[in-house]
Every structure is written in structure tokens, then in C-alpha cells.
Amino acid sequence: MKIPPKIRPIKKKDRPRLESILKALKHFQPAEVQVALELIDIALTQRGQEDYIFRIAYQIPRAFYGKRGYKEQARILDYYAVGDHKLIFTKTLTPISPPRLGPRWKEDEEGARHPVRDTL
């Protein structure tokens, strides 16, 4: 049985660990790390602010989308910066239940029944 993680508000003791995680990840550019730290500081120092809500969870996007059945369809090289590509993932969605197709009957003014086909 998999136990879901517990979510709690961010605390000041979390900041050093979050900073080390952000800096260790090769996914983020230095400027992105700096912005993330500024947002963390706002959340820690401005109690009651509702602009930023932090949930501590991270997965590499490819792994995250791959586990959910998405496929990489396009890659735009150097989109954000040199070596930082934009990845586009897609997933074909299927309806929960197929639409009802087939003949239905419609009565004309004289009471005769005629088949009517559904159209999508």
C-alpha cells in the first residue's frame, strides 16, 4: 500500500534544504534558482500572503509525463537558453464511454417510422 505524502506549510527550517536542492538540480538555470529563492523568502516572511503556495515535490518533466502515458512529440532546441530545450508532450485521450451511434427512429406526420443517424 502506497502512503501519500503529507503536505504542510513551508517553514523557515526548510529554506536551506530547498536552496541546496534547487542548486543541485541541473534542470534550473542560476537565474531561475534565484527567482525561486526570492519566492520562497516571500512565502516565509510575509505571513498571510496568498500569492504563492509551496508544495515540496519535484520530478523531471520527462519522467512525470512518461509515467502518465504522455509521449514527447516535439523538441525545440535552445528555446529557453542554449542547451535548455522546450519539450512538447501529448496524450491521446479516449472517451470514458463511446458515443451512441446507430439508427434512431423518428416518426413523420403520418406516424411512419424512419431511421435517423447520429452525427458527430
DSSP file (Angstrom, degrees, kcal/mol; ACC not computed):
  #  RESIDUE AA STRUCTURE BP1 BP2  ACC     N-H-->O    O-->H-N    N-H-->O    O-->H-N    TCO  KAPPA ALPHA  PHI   PSI    X-CA   Y-CA   Z-CA
    1    1 A M              0   0    0      0, 0.0     2,-0.5     0, 0.0     0, 0.0   0.000 360.0 360.0 360.0 130.1    0.0    0.0    0.0
    2    2 A K        -     0   0    0      1,-0.0     0, 0.0     0, 0.0     0, 0.0  -0.761 360.0-145.7 -90.7 126.8    1.4    3.4   -1.0
    3    3 A I        -     0   0    0     -2,-0.5     3,-0.1     1,-0.0    -1,-0.0  -0.811  18.8-126.0 -93.7 125.1    1.1    6.1    1.7
    4    4 A P        -     0   0    0      0, 0.0    -1,-0.0     0, 0.0     2,-0.0  -0.358  31.3-101.5 -68.2 148.6    0.5    9.6    0.2
    5    5 A P        -     0   0    0      0, 0.0     2,-0.4     0, 0.0     0, 0.0  -0.344  32.9-118.8 -68.0 151.6    2.9   12.3    1.3
    6    6 A K        -     0   0    0     -3,-0.1     2,-0.5    -2,-0.0    -3,-0.0  -0.734  23.7-148.0 -89.0 140.0    1.8   14.7    4.0
    7    7 A I        +     0   0    0     -2,-0.4    48,-0.1    48,-0.1     0, 0.0  -0.927  23.2 167.0-111.8 131.5    1.6   18.4    2.9
    8    8 A R        -     0   0    0     -2,-0.5     3,-0.1     1,-0.0    -2,-0.0  -0.905  42.7 -82.2-135.3 163.5    2.3   21.1    5.4
    9    9 A P        -     0   0    0      0, 0.0     2,-0.1     0, 0.0    46,-0.1  -0.310  57.1 -94.1 -63.2 152.0    3.0   24.8    5.2
   10   10 A I        -     0   0    0     44,-0.1     2,-0.3     2,-0.0    45,-0.0  -0.390  43.5-158.0 -66.2 144.0    6.6   25.9    4.4
   11   11 A K    >>  -     0   0    0     -3,-0.1     3,-1.9    -2,-0.1     4,-0.5  -0.867  29.3-112.5-123.8 158.5    8.8   26.6    7.4
   12   12 A K  G >4 S+     0   0    0     -2,-0.3     3,-1.1     1,-0.3    -1,-0.1   0.829 115.8  62.8 -58.5 -32.6   12.0   28.7    7.8
   13   13 A K  G 34 S+     0   0    0      1,-0.2     4,-0.5     2,-0.1    -1,-0.3   0.678  95.3  63.1 -67.6 -15.2   13.9   25.5    8.6
   14   14 A D  G <> S+     0   0    0     -3,-1.9     4,-2.6     1,-0.2    -1,-0.2   0.747  82.6  80.1 -78.0 -24.5   13.0   24.3    5.0
   15   15 A R  H <X S+     0   0    0     -3,-1.1     4,-2.8    -4,-0.5     5,-0.2   0.893  89.1  48.7 -58.0 -49.4   14.9   27.1    3.2
   16   16 A P  H  > S+     0   0    0      0, 0.0     4,-2.2     0, 0.0    -1,-0.2   0.913 115.1  46.2 -59.1 -40.8   18.5   25.8    3.4
   17   17 A R  H  > S+     0   0    0     -4,-0.5     4,-2.2     2,-0.2    -2,-0.2   0.915 112.9  49.4 -66.5 -42.4   17.4   22.4    2.1
   18   18 A L  H  X S+     0   0    0     -4,-2.6     4,-2.8     1,-0.2     5,-0.2   0.908 110.2  51.6 -63.2 -41.0   15.3   23.9   -0.6
   19   19 A E  H  X S+     0   0    0     -4,-2.8     4,-2.3    -5,-0.2    -1,-0.2   0.925 110.3  47.9 -61.8 -44.0   18.2   26.1   -1.7
   20   20 A S  H  X S+     0   0    0     -4,-2.2     4,-1.7    -5,-0.2    -1,-0.2   0.882 112.5  49.5 -66.7 -36.3   20.6   23.1   -1.9
   21   21 A I  H  X S+     0   0    0     -4,-2.2     4,-1.7     2,-0.2    -2,-0.2   0.948 111.3  48.7 -64.7 -48.3   18.0   21.1   -3.9
   22   22 A L  H  < S+     0   0    0     -4,-2.8     6,-0.3     1,-0.2    -2,-0.2   0.901 114.0  46.0 -58.9 -42.2   17.5   23.9   -6.3
   23   23 A K  H  < S+     0   0    0     -4,-2.3    -1,-0.2     1,-0.2    -2,-0.2   0.807 110.9  53.2 -72.6 -28.9   21.2   24.4   -6.8
   24   24 A A  H  < S+     0   0    0     -4,-1.7     2,-0.4    -5,-0.2    -1,-0.2   0.774  88.8  91.5 -76.8 -26.6   21.9   20.7   -7.2
   25   25 A L    ><  -     0   0    0     -4,-1.7     3,-0.7     1,-0.2    -4,-0.0  -0.553  62.4-158.1 -74.3 127.1   19.3   20.3  -10.0
   26   26 A K  T 3  S+     0   0    0     -2,-0.4    -1,-0.2     1,-0.2    -4,-0.0   0.559  83.3  78.9 -79.0  -7.5   20.8   20.7  -13.4
   27   27 A H  T 3  S+     0   0    0     -5,-0.0     2,-0.4     2,-0.0    -1,-0.2   0.808  84.7  68.1 -70.5 -30.0   17.3   21.5  -14.8
   28   28 A F  S <  S-     0   0    0     -3,-0.7    56,-0.0    -6,-0.3     0, 0.0  -0.732  75.5-134.7 -99.8 140.3   17.3   25.1  -13.5
   29   29 A Q     >  -     0   0    0     -2,-0.4     4,-2.1     1,-0.1     3,-0.5  -0.495  34.5-105.4 -78.5 157.8   19.5   28.0  -14.7
   30   30 A P  H  > S+     0   0    0      0, 0.0     4,-2.2     0, 0.0     5,-0.1   0.874 122.1  53.0 -54.4 -39.3   21.1   30.2  -12.0
   31   31 A A  H  > S+     0   0    0      1,-0.2     4,-2.0     2,-0.2     5,-0.1   0.875 107.9  51.0 -65.5 -35.5   18.6   33.0  -12.6
   32   32 A E  H  > S+     0   0    0     -3,-0.5     4,-2.3     2,-0.2    -1,-0.2   0.882 108.6  51.6 -68.5 -37.8   15.7   30.5  -12.2
   33   33 A V  H  X S+     0   0    0     -4,-2.1     4,-2.4     2,-0.2    -2,-0.2   0.920 109.0  51.4 -61.9 -43.6   17.2   29.4   -8.8
   34   34 A Q  H  X S+     0   0    0     -4,-2.2     4,-2.1     1,-0.2    -2,-0.2   0.908 110.2  48.0 -61.7 -43.3   17.4   33.0   -7.7
   35   35 A V  H  X S+     0   0    0     -4,-2.0     4,-2.2     2,-0.2    -1,-0.2   0.918 110.7  51.7 -63.3 -43.5   13.8   33.7   -8.6
   36   36 A A  H  X S+     0   0    0     -4,-2.3     4,-2.3     1,-0.2    -2,-0.2   0.909 109.9  49.3 -60.3 -42.4   12.7   30.5   -6.8
   37   37 A L  H  X S+     0   0    0     -4,-2.4     4,-2.4     1,-0.2    -1,-0.2   0.872 108.7  53.0 -65.9 -36.8   14.6   31.6   -3.6
   38   38 A E  H  X S+     0   0    0     -4,-2.1     4,-2.0     2,-0.2    -1,-0.2   0.909 110.4  47.6 -63.4 -41.3   13.0   35.0   -3.8
   39   39 A L  H  X S+     0   0    0     -4,-2.2     4,-2.3     2,-0.2    -2,-0.2   0.889 110.4  51.8 -67.6 -38.6    9.6   33.5   -3.9
   40   40 A I  H  X S+     0   0    0     -4,-2.3     4,-2.0     1,-0.2    -2,-0.2   0.925 109.1  50.9 -61.4 -44.0   10.4   31.2   -1.0
   41   41 A D  H  X S+     0   0    0     -4,-2.4     4,-2.3     1,-0.2     5,-0.3   0.887 108.7  51.4 -62.3 -39.2   11.6   34.2    1.0
   42   42 A I  H  X S+     0   0    0     -4,-2.0     4,-2.3     1,-0.2    -1,-0.2   0.937 110.0  49.2 -62.0 -45.5    8.3   36.0    0.3
   43   43 A A  H  < S+     0   0    0     -4,-2.3    -1,-0.2     1,-0.2    -2,-0.2   0.846 115.4  45.0 -62.6 -33.1    6.4   33.0    1.5
   44   44 A L  H  < S+     0   0    0     -4,-2.0    -1,-0.2    -5,-0.2    -2,-0.2   0.818 121.3  34.5 -80.7 -31.4    8.4   32.8    4.7
   45   45 A T  H  < S+     0   0    0     -4,-2.3     2,-0.7     1,-0.2    -2,-0.2   0.687 109.8  60.3-100.9 -20.5    8.5   36.4    5.6
   46   46 A Q  S >< S-     0   0    0     -4,-2.3     3,-2.0    -5,-0.3    -1,-0.2  -0.640  75.1-163.8-111.2  75.1    5.0   37.7    4.5
   47   47 A R  T 3  S+     0   0    0     -2,-0.7     3,-0.1     1,-0.3    -3,-0.1  -0.247  73.7  27.5 -57.1 140.8    2.7   35.5    6.5
   48   48 A G  T 3  S+     0   0    0      1,-0.3    -1,-0.3    -5,-0.2     2,-0.1   0.283  83.7 137.7  89.4 -11.9   -0.9   35.6    5.2
   49   49 A Q    <   -     0   0    0     -3,-2.0    -1,-0.3    -7,-0.2    -3,-0.0  -0.424  34.1-169.4 -66.2 144.6    0.2   36.3    1.7
   50   50 A E        +     0   0    0     -3,-0.1    -1,-0.1     1,-0.1     3,-0.1   0.237  62.5  91.3-120.6  11.4   -1.8   34.2   -0.8
   51   51 A D  S    S+     0   0    0      1,-0.2     2,-0.5    -8,-0.0    -1,-0.1   0.851  90.6  38.2 -75.5 -33.4    0.1   34.8   -4.0
   52   52 A Y        -     0   0    0    -13,-0.1     2,-0.5   -10,-0.0    -1,-0.2  -0.972  60.7-175.5-126.6 127.7    2.4   31.8   -3.6
   53   53 A I        -     0   0    0     -2,-0.5     2,-0.5    -3,-0.1    -3,-0.0  -0.987  16.6-151.2-119.6 126.6    1.6   28.4   -2.3
   54   54 A F        +     0   0    0     -2,-0.5     2,-0.4   -14,-0.1   -44,-0.1  -0.852  17.9 176.3-106.1 130.4    4.5   25.9   -1.9
   55   55 A R        -     0   0    0     -2,-0.5     2,-1.3     2,-0.1   -48,-0.1  -0.996  30.5-132.4-125.4 125.0    4.2   22.2   -2.1
   56   56 A I        +     0   0    0     -2,-0.4     2,-0.3     2,-0.0    -2,-0.0  -0.642  59.9 114.0 -85.5  97.4    7.5   20.5   -1.9
   57   57 A A        +     0   0    0     -2,-1.3     2,-0.3     2,-0.0    -2,-0.1  -0.946  32.7 175.3-159.3 142.6    7.6   17.9   -4.8
   58   58 A Y        +     0   0    0     -2,-0.3     2,-0.3     2,-0.0    -2,-0.0  -0.972   6.6 168.4-154.5 137.0    9.7   17.7   -7.9
   59   59 A Q        -     0   0    0     -2,-0.3    -2,-0.0     0, 0.0     3,-0.0  -0.987  47.2 -98.2-141.2 147.2   10.1   15.3  -10.8
   60   60 A I    >>  -     0   0    0     -2,-0.3     4,-2.4     1,-0.1     3,-0.6  -0.490  40.0-124.2 -60.4 131.8   12.0   15.7  -14.0
   61   61 A P  H 3> S+     0   0    0      0, 0.0     4,-2.9     0, 0.0     5,-0.4   0.854 107.9  56.0 -52.3 -40.5    9.2   16.6  -16.5
   62   62 A R  H 3> S+     0   0    0      1,-0.2     4,-2.4     2,-0.2     5,-0.2   0.924 111.7  42.8 -59.7 -43.3   10.0   13.7  -18.9
   63   63 A A  H <> S+     0   0    0     -3,-0.6     4,-2.2     2,-0.2    -1,-0.2   0.916 113.8  52.4 -67.9 -42.3    9.6   11.1  -16.1
   64   64 A F  H  X S+     0   0    0     -4,-2.4     4,-0.6     1,-0.2    -2,-0.2   0.952 117.0  36.7 -58.6 -52.6    6.5   12.8  -14.8
   65   65 A Y  H ><>S+     0   0    0     -4,-2.9     5,-2.3     1,-0.2     3,-0.8   0.872 113.4  57.8 -71.2 -36.9    4.7   12.9  -18.1
   66   66 A G  H ><5S+     0   0    0     -4,-2.4     3,-1.6    -5,-0.4    -1,-0.2   0.892 102.4  54.4 -60.2 -40.6    6.1    9.5  -19.2
   67   67 A K  H 3<5S+     0   0    0     -4,-2.2    -1,-0.3     1,-0.3    -2,-0.2   0.721 108.0  51.9 -65.2 -20.4    4.5    7.8  -16.1
   68   68 A R  T <<5S-     0   0    0     -3,-0.8    -1,-0.3    -4,-0.6    -2,-0.2   0.241 124.0 -98.9-103.7  12.3    1.2    9.2  -17.1
   69   69 A G  T < 5S+     0   0    0     -3,-1.6    23,-0.3     1,-0.3     2,-0.2   0.573  74.3 141.6  87.6   9.0    1.2    8.0  -20.7
   70   70 A Y      < -     0   0    0     -5,-2.3     2,-0.4    21,-0.1    -1,-0.3  -0.577  36.6-150.4 -83.3 149.2    2.4   11.2  -22.5
   71   71 A K  E     -A   90   0A   0     19,-2.7    19,-2.3    -2,-0.2     2,-0.5  -0.941  21.7-113.0-118.7 141.1    4.8   11.0  -25.4
   72   72 A E  E     +A   89   0A   0     -2,-0.4    17,-0.2    17,-0.2     3,-0.1  -0.620  38.7 171.3 -71.9 122.5    7.3   13.6  -26.4
   73   73 A Q  E     +     0   0A   0     15,-3.1     2,-0.3    -2,-0.5    16,-0.2   0.685  59.4  12.8-105.9 -25.9    6.1   14.9  -29.8
   74   74 A A  E     -A   88   0A   0     14,-1.4    14,-2.6     2,-0.0     2,-0.4  -0.996  51.5-162.1-153.2 153.6    8.4   17.8  -30.4
   75   75 A R  E     -A   87   0A   0     -2,-0.3     2,-0.8    12,-0.2    12,-0.2  -0.964   8.0-159.2-139.8 119.4   11.6   19.4  -29.1
   76   76 A I  E >   -A   86   0A   0     10,-2.8    10,-2.3    -2,-0.4     3,-1.1  -0.879  26.6-133.1-101.5 107.9   12.6   23.0  -29.8
   77   77 A L  E 3  S-     0   0A   0     -2,-0.8     8,-0.1     1,-0.2     5,-0.1  -0.295  78.0  -1.9 -66.3 140.4   16.3   23.2  -29.3
   78   78 A D  E 3  S+     0   0A   0      3,-0.1    -1,-0.2     1,-0.1     7,-0.2   0.787  83.9 145.1  54.6  34.1   17.7   26.1  -27.3
   79   79 A Y  E <  S+     0   0A   0     -3,-1.1     6,-0.2     5,-0.2     3,-0.1   0.943  77.4  23.6 -68.7 -49.3   14.3   27.6  -26.8
   80   80 A Y  E    S-     0   0A   0      4,-2.2     2,-0.3     1,-0.4     5,-0.1   0.860 140.7 -33.3 -85.6 -38.5   14.8   29.0  -23.3
   81   81 A A  E >  S-A   84   0A   0      3,-1.1     3,-2.6   -52,-0.0    -1,-0.4  -0.944  90.4 -53.5-168.4 170.6   18.6   29.2  -23.5
   82   82 A V  T 3  S+     0   0    0      1,-0.3     3,-0.1    -2,-0.3    -5,-0.0  -0.402 130.8   8.4 -59.4 124.0   21.5   27.3  -25.1
   83   83 A G  T 3  S+     0   0    0     -2,-0.2     2,-0.7     1,-0.1    -1,-0.3   0.374 105.3 105.0  84.6  -4.0   21.1   23.7  -24.0
   84   84 A D  E <   -A   81   0A   0     -3,-2.6    -4,-2.2     2,-0.0    -3,-1.1  -0.853  56.5-170.4-112.3  94.3   17.6   24.4  -22.4
   85   85 A H  E     -     0   0A   0     -2,-0.7     2,-0.5    -7,-0.2    -8,-0.2  -0.457  23.6-123.4 -89.7 154.4   15.1   22.9  -24.9
   86   86 A K  E     -A   76   0A   0    -10,-2.3   -10,-2.8    -2,-0.1     2,-0.4  -0.860  28.1-159.1 -92.7 126.9   11.3   23.2  -24.9
   87   87 A L  E     -A   75   0A   0     -2,-0.5     2,-0.5   -12,-0.2   -12,-0.2  -0.896   3.5-157.3-109.4 137.6    9.7   19.8  -24.9
   88   88 A I  E     -A   74   0A   0    -14,-2.6   -15,-3.1    -2,-0.4   -14,-1.4  -0.965  10.7-169.9-118.1 121.2    6.1   19.2  -26.1
   89   89 A F  E     -A   72   0A   0     -2,-0.5     2,-0.3   -17,-0.2   -17,-0.2  -0.839   3.2-174.2-110.0 146.1    4.2   16.2  -24.8
   90   90 A T  E     -A   71   0A   0    -19,-2.3   -19,-2.7    -2,-0.3     2,-0.3  -0.934   8.8-166.0-134.7 161.0    0.9   14.9  -26.0
   91   91 A K        -     0   0    0     -2,-0.3     2,-0.6   -21,-0.2   -21,-0.1  -0.977  23.1-127.8-146.7 132.1   -1.5   12.2  -25.0
   92   92 A T        -     0   0    0     -2,-0.3     2,-0.4   -23,-0.3    -2,-0.0  -0.710  27.7-151.0 -81.2 122.9   -4.4   10.7  -26.9
   93   93 A L        -     0   0    0     -2,-0.6    -2,-0.0     0, 0.0    -1,-0.0  -0.767   6.3-158.3 -96.4 139.1   -7.5   10.9  -24.8
   94   94 A T        -     0   0    0     -2,-0.4    -2,-0.0     4,-0.0     3,-0.0  -0.908  27.2-104.4-114.5 145.0  -10.3    8.3  -25.2
   95   95 A P        -     0   0    0      0, 0.0    -1,-0.0     0, 0.0     0, 0.0  -0.316  22.6-126.0 -65.6 150.5  -13.8    8.9  -24.1
   96   96 A I  S    S+     0   0    0      1,-0.3    -2,-0.0     2,-0.0     0, 0.0   0.920  99.8  12.4 -62.5 -44.5  -15.0    7.2  -21.0
   97   97 A S  S    S-     0   0    0      3,-0.0    -1,-0.3    -3,-0.0     3,-0.1  -1.000  93.4-110.5-132.8 136.7  -17.9    5.7  -22.9
   98   98 A P        -     0   0    0      0, 0.0     3,-0.0     0, 0.0    -4,-0.0  -0.261  42.0 -96.2 -64.6 150.8  -18.2    5.8  -26.7
   99   99 A P        -     0   0    0      0, 0.0     2,-0.7     0, 0.0    21,-0.0  -0.325  43.3-101.3 -64.4 149.6  -20.9    8.0  -28.2
  100  100 A R        +     0   0    0     -3,-0.1     2,-0.4     2,-0.0    18,-0.0  -0.624  50.9 173.3 -75.7 112.7  -24.1    6.3  -29.0
  101  101 A L        +     0   0    0     -2,-0.7    16,-0.1    16,-0.1    18,-0.0  -0.903  27.1  74.4-118.8 150.8  -24.1    5.7  -32.8
  102  102 A G  S    S-     0   0    0     -2,-0.4    16,-0.6    16,-0.1     2,-0.1  -0.725  82.3 -34.4 134.7 175.5  -26.6    3.8  -34.7
  103  103 A P  E     -B  117   0B   0      0, 0.0     2,-0.3     0, 0.0    14,-0.2  -0.393  47.2-177.2 -71.4 138.5  -30.2    4.2  -36.0
  104  104 A R  E     -B  116   0B   0     12,-2.1    12,-3.3    -2,-0.1     2,-0.4  -0.835  25.0-120.6-118.9 165.3  -32.8    6.0  -34.1
  105  105 A W  E     -B  115   0B   0     -2,-0.3     2,-0.4    10,-0.3     8,-0.1  -0.889  22.5-173.0-116.1 140.6  -36.3    6.3  -35.2
  106  106 A K  E     -B  114   0B   0      8,-2.5     8,-2.3    -2,-0.4     2,-0.4  -0.994  18.6-136.8-129.2 135.7  -38.3    9.4  -36.0
  107  107 A E  E     -B  113   0B   0     -2,-0.4     6,-0.2     6,-0.2     2,-0.1  -0.743  16.3-145.6 -92.8 138.1  -42.0    9.4  -36.8
  108  108 A D    >   -     0   0    0      4,-2.4     3,-1.9    -2,-0.4    -1,-0.0  -0.237  41.5 -80.9 -88.0-173.8  -43.3   11.6  -39.6
  109  109 A E  T 3  S+     0   0    0      1,-0.3    -1,-0.1     2,-0.1    -2,-0.0   0.748 130.6  50.2 -62.5 -24.6  -46.6   13.3  -39.7
  110  110 A E  T 3  S-     0   0    0      2,-0.1    -1,-0.3     0, 0.0    -3,-0.0   0.401 120.5-104.1 -96.1   3.3  -48.4   10.2  -40.7
  111  111 A G  S <  S+     0   0    0     -3,-1.9     2,-0.2     1,-0.3    -2,-0.1   0.474  72.3 142.8  91.5   1.4  -46.9    8.0  -38.0
  112  112 A A        -     0   0    0      1,-0.0    -4,-2.4    -5,-0.0     2,-0.4  -0.558  47.1-129.7 -77.0 141.5  -44.4    6.2  -40.2
  113  113 A R  E     -B  107   0B   0     -2,-0.2    -6,-0.2    -6,-0.2    -8,-0.1  -0.766  25.2-176.0 -95.7 135.3  -41.0    5.5  -38.5
  114  114 A H  E     -B  106   0B   0     -8,-2.3    -8,-2.5    -2,-0.4     2,-0.1  -0.985  28.7-112.0-129.5 139.2  -37.8    6.4  -40.3
  115  115 A P  E     -B  105   0B   0      0, 0.0     2,-0.4     0, 0.0   -10,-0.3  -0.457  29.1-164.7 -71.0 142.3  -34.2    5.7  -39.2
  116  116 A V  E     -B  104   0B   0    -12,-3.3   -12,-2.1    -2,-0.1     2,-0.3  -0.997   9.7-142.8-126.2 129.5  -32.2    8.8  -38.2
  117  117 A R  E     -B  103   0B   0     -2,-0.4     2,-0.2   -14,-0.2   -16,-0.1  -0.727  15.8-123.0 -95.0 141.3  -28.3    8.5  -37.9
  118  118 A D        -     0   0    0    -16,-0.6     2,-0.4    -2,-0.3   -16,-0.1  -0.506  25.3-155.4 -73.3 147.6  -26.4   10.4  -35.2
  119  119 A T              0   0    0     -2,-0.2    -1,-0.0     1,-0.1     0, 0.0  -0.950 360.0 360.0-123.4 149.2  -23.7   12.7  -36.5
  120  120 A L              0   0    0     -2,-0.4    -1,-0.1   -21,-0.0    -2,-0.0   0.427 360.0 360.0 -96.7 360.0  -20.6   13.9  -34.6
